[in-house]
Amino acid sequence: MASSSSTLSISSSSTLVDTKAPRHSAAPSPQCVTLPTLPPPPVQSQNRPGKTTAYCRKIARNVMAMATGEAPAEVATTEFPEIVKTVQEAWEKVEDKYAVSSLGVAVAVALWGSTGLISAIDRLPLVPGALELVGIGYTGWFAYKNLVFKPDREALTQKIKDTYKDIIGSS
């Protein structure tokens, strides 16, 4: 197996020159510094690049774990099974799985459609600015109406709690 060697030259103007390209002069100019070439890679790594790459990644993960003082694999696995278990239990409690799946697909399609609608409205010349002013005005009105005075805040928190109980249900 033939290996080609190349040198990299750095001139005084800090430009890199690749000497694989044909050159007209054989000797470098006195203004250039020639760096030594690296030896060719071992034959074993050329036959199995995936194994070498995986080994290097494993070393990098071990170094990172030693630097932080914790093992990254243990941190990620502690919470994941609990979430999966909770989702599986909730899915088993559902009586009409077809309706829930259809509702999930409908929500995804509605979200995708509303994203397209919002981007289309955003491209109109004056509408985004007007809608921003409407949003700022409504936010100010809502804050004045529900957040400024204590009785209004208490009524808002009670309304939020009642709505939460209606959604969750009493069990």
Salt bridges, closest charged atoms under 4 A:
none
